[in-house]
Every structure is written in C-alpha cells, then in structure tokens.
Amino acid sequence: MKHSRTNKSSNLTHIDFDSALANTSMDELRESVREVLEMLSDVDERAHGRVVDSLLHRAARGSSDWSPTALSDAQVAEVLDFTRIVRRKGRAAPEDVDDYLRLGSAAFRRKDYAAAHQIFDALLCPICNGELYLGEEEMVEQVLCVDPAECAVQYVISTYMITPAAKRVGAVRAAIDEAQSLGNFREPLHEMERVAIEPLPDVEVFLRQWQTCLATEVSGRTGLELWKRTLAA
C-alpha cells in the first residue's frame, strides 16, 4: 500500500510540475535553469556538462539566429597541436579532451563544418581507434564529460557537409566506419537528421547513390548493412 501511495503522489507532482512550467515566464525559467545547473555542477560534473551541451545544441537548432562564437584559426591550430603531442605520448587527460571536443561541437553548431571536421578527425578518431589512453579503465563515455556518441554523429555530418556530392558516399561510409565504436549508427540517417543543425543537402540524391553502391558491394560489410536498414525503412 505504501508503494501505491508513493506512485500516486509522484503522478500528482508531475501534473503540478507541468502546470507550473506552462505558467512560468521565460525570465523565470532561465533563472531556474541556471540554479539547477549550478546545483548539478556540485553533484555530477558529467551530467552537468551534457545538460549544458544539450541546451547549446537546442539553441543552435532553434528558430532564433543564435550560434556559438566563431573559432579562430589559432584555436583550431591549438587543437591540432595538442592532438599531435598526445598521439605521440599515447595518452591524454580527459578534461583536456573534453575542452577540445567541445570546440569541435561549437564549430559544428556554428555550421563551420570544415573546422569541426578538422578537430574531430584529429582527436575523436584516435579515441575511436584506441590510440589514446584517457587514464581510466572505464568506457570512454564514462570518462569524458562530453557525450562522445554525439561528437561521433557530428563528425559524420561534418564529413557529409564538406565533401563534394560525387565523393560523398565513400567519405560518409568511411567516417561511419571510423566512428562506429563511439556512435549509435544502427539507423544512420535518423541519427544524422536528429543531430544536424540544418537539413542535409541533396539527401535524396545521396541515398540513391548509396543504394547504387550497395548493389555492387559485398553484403555484410560494416556500414553497408546499416544503410540497407535505412533504405528499407
């Protein structure tokens, strides 16, 4: 009986919350979000970081004209220099990787796909391939505060965006294979459209080209079966 009363109380609380949220002004809501994030930062740094990243992504995908501050050439060069150093060492501090992957995500949200691709290709790919030890025995997603799966999808989308249409199929397939260990690509097109800041250009043409490619490839190869499911959906 006690369990039943608890569930009922919880349901009523959710009803009150929805009503309160609907009647909260934007200024009050912003203040509440800041308070919650401040409390969360003291409790769970990873959860705090991923909530902030989610809010930034929603803002970039929203109807406003907001976008993150542009990355300078010096910032991109700093990431590339960092990556060269840690790849030689074979290890990197997770907090440094977090900071630099966030720069890649910032470039992606600003639609600076060339810079995003440079950063993810230099830093994310060695992580996918196990070339970088992050100082912990846990899985990558448990070590980093950023969500590596989201970064993996952003990398694939950036590849799509910067590659000429004639070479796009091969480039995207290679990017998916590269990021496979971190991303969820069981339904690649769904993932790309979920994360993309803007509609994917010429996606119908791309899918036709991919289908033609599938017809000439050996079935069962990583990536090909994934896209077969997408095309069949």
N, C-alpha and C positions, 0 to 999 in steps of 0.2 A: 504493500500500500504506500509505503514511503516513497518507493521508486516512481510510482504512478503520479503522486502529488508533485514530485520534482519535475517530471516531464511536463505536466500541465502548467506549472509555474513558469518553466522555461518558454513554453509556447506563448503565454501571455506577455512575457517580457519582450519576445520578438515582435509581437503585434504593437506594443508600445514603442519599441525602437523604430519600426518602420514609420509610424505616425509622427514620432518626434523628428526623424530625419527629413520627412517631407515638409515639415514646418520650420526647418532651420534655415536661416539666411545664409547666403554664400560666405559672408564675412565670418559668421559664427562657425560655419562648417570648416573654413580654412583654419581658424584658431583651434578648433577641436583636433583637426588632423595634426597640426604642429604639436599639440600637447601629447597626443597618442604616440607620435614618432619619438618625442623626447623620452617618454616612459619606456618605449620599446628599445631604444638605444641602450638603456641601462640594463635591460634584461637579456636581449638576444640580438647581437650585432648583425648576424646573418639575416635574420628576419627583417630587421630594420632596413638593411641595405636593399633587400629585394622588394620591400614595400615602396621605398623611395624610387627605385628603378621602375617599378610598375606605374607609379604616378607620373614620372617623367615620360614614359612611353605613351600613356594615355593622353597626356597633354600634347605630345607631338603628333599623335594620330587624330586629335580632336579638330573641331571646326574653327578654332582660333588660328592665328598666324604664328603662334609661338613656336620657337625652335631653340635648341641649345646654342650657347656661344660657339662661334666658329673656332675650330682648332687651327693653330698656326703651324707653319711648316716646321718650326723649331720643336713644337710638341710632338709632331709625328716622328721627326728625326730622333727625339729623345726615346720614344718607344722602341724604335728600330735599333738604336744603340744599346738600350737595356737588353733587348732580346738577344742580340749577338753575344753580349757578355754572359748572360745566364745560360745560353745554349752551350757555350764552351765549358762552363762550370757543371752543367747538367742539373742545376738546382736553382730555385728562386723562392723568395719569401712570398707567401700567399697574399699578404697585404699589398705588396708592390704589384703583383699580378692583377689583383682587384682594381687598383688605381688605373693601370694601363688598359685593362679590358673595358673599363668604364669610359675611357677616352674613345675607344673604338665604338662603343654604343652611342656616345654623344655625337660622333661624326655620322653614324648611321641615322640617328634621329634627325639630324640636320640635312639629310639626303646628300651628304658628302660621301658617296659610296666608294670613291677611289681611296680616300683616307681610311675609311672603315676597313676596306679590304686589305690595305697595306698592314694595318695594325693586327687584324685577326689572322691574316695569313702568316705574319711573323711570329705571333705569340700564341694564338689558340692552337694552331696546327701542331707545334711541338708538344703541347699538352695532350692533344688527342693521340699522338703517336708514342706517348710515354717517354719522350726525350727529356722532359723537365720533371724533376722530383720537387714537390712542394713542401717537403719537410714533415709530412704526416703520412700515416699508414691508411687513413680513411680514403673513401672515394673522393674524386675531385669536387663533386658538388657539395660534399660535406666540409671541405677545407676552405673553399672560396666563399666570400660573401655575395659576389655576383652570381647570377644563375648561368652556368656555362652552357646549358641547353639553349637558352635564349640567344646567347652570343653565337652559338653554332648556327642557328637559323639566320641570324643577321649576317653572318659570313656568307652563307649560301645565297641570300638575297642580294648582297653586295656584289657577289660574283655575277649573278644574273644581270644586274643593272649596268655593270661596267663592260660587259662582253658584247661585241657585235653579234647581231642576230645569227649570222652564218656560223659562228663558233659557239653559240650559247649552249647548245645541247651538251657538247663534250665538256665544257667548262663547269656547268652546273652538276653534271654527273660526277666529275672529279671532286668538286667541292663537297658533295654529299658523302662520297666515299671517305674523304679526308676527315669530315666532322662526325662521322657515324657513331663514334664511341661516346660522344657527348650529347648529341641531339636526338630527338624523337622524330625519326623520319619514316615512320610506318605509313603516314599519309603526307608525303612531302608538300604537295600543292596546298593542302589545307594548312599546314604549318607555316608555309611562306606567306599565304594570304592573311593568316592570323597576326603575324608579326610585322608585315610590311607597313611602312608609313604611308605609302601611296599605291595605287593599283599597279600591278606588274604589267609593263608594256608588252603588247603583242603576245599575250599568253596563249591565245588560241593557235597562233602560228607555231609557237614553241611546242605545244602539245602535239600538233600534227607532225612536226619534225621528230619529236621524241618517239612517237608511235612508229614512224618510218624506221627510225634507228633500231627500235626493239625488234622489228621484223627481220633484221639482218644479223642480230646478235644471238649468242648462245643463251638460252634461258637459264635462270638460276643464279646469274651473276649478281653480286651485291649491288643494290641500287636499281637494277632492271626490274626485279620482282616488285620492288616498292612502287615504281611508277606504273607497272602493269595494274596494280590495285587502284592507283589513282585514276588511270584512264578508264578502268572498268566501272568506276563508281558513278 
